[in-house]
């Protein structure tokens, strides 16, 4: 019986340790979506600087639309997470 109690304690400690330190989503700087958004915004701004047909107002409207889309998608991705706020999000080790 002592072995089963020890096993239960280890399982409970591991489960609580895992649930406290894990998040469903990654830090935004570690996601492909963030870097894709940065690339798309850079491409829009470069195209606006080079092209005569893409005006400043239209380019900044597209940049705003891309940024809004990214923020909405991050909000939806994080809506189910339970962030406890104990760890520093920039120094997390999970990928």
KAPERA-V957436 format. One record per residue. N is the residue number from 1. RES is the residue in three letters. PHI is phi as a letter, one per 20 degrees, with the letter a starting at -180 (* if undefined). Layout:
N,RES,PHI + N,RES,PHI
This chain:
1,UNK,* + 2,UNK,f + 3,UNK,f + 4,UNK,f + 5,UNK,f + 6,UNK,f + 7,UNK,f + 8,UNK,f + 9,UNK,f + 10,UNK,f + 11,UNK,f + 12,UNK,f + 13,UNK,f + 14,UNK,f + 15,UNK,f + 16,UNK,f + 17,UNK,f + 18,UNK,f + 19,UNK,f + 20,UNK,f + 21,UNK,d + 22,UNK,d + 23,UNK,c + 24,UNK,f + 25,UNK,d + 26,UNK,e + 27,UNK,f + 28,UNK,g + 29,UNK,f + 30,UNK,e + 31,UNK,e + 32,UNK,f + 33,UNK,f + 34,UNK,f + 35,UNK,f + 36,UNK,f + 37,UNK,f + 38,UNK,f + 39,UNK,f + 40,UNK,f + 41,UNK,f + 42,UNK,f + 43,UNK,f + 44,UNK,f + 45,UNK,f + 46,UNK,f + 47,UNK,f + 48,UNK,f + 49,UNK,f + 50,UNK,e + 51,UNK,e + 52,UNK,e + 53,UNK,e + 54,UNK,d + 55,UNK,f + 56,UNK,f + 57,UNK,f + 58,UNK,f + 59,UNK,f + 60,UNK,f + 61,UNK,f + 62,UNK,f + 63,UNK,f + 64,UNK,f + 65,UNK,f + 66,UNK,f + 67,UNK,f + 68,UNK,f + 69,UNK,f + 70,UNK,f + 71,UNK,f + 72,UNK,f + 73,UNK,f + 74,UNK,f + 75,UNK,f + 76,UNK,f + 77,UNK,f + 78,UNK,e + 79,UNK,f + 80,UNK,e + 81,UNK,e + 82,UNK,d + 83,UNK,e + 84,UNK,e + 85,UNK,n + 86,UNK,e + 87,UNK,e + 88,UNK,e + 89,UNK,f + 90,UNK,e + 91,UNK,d + 92,UNK,f + 93,UNK,e + 94,UNK,f + 95,UNK,d
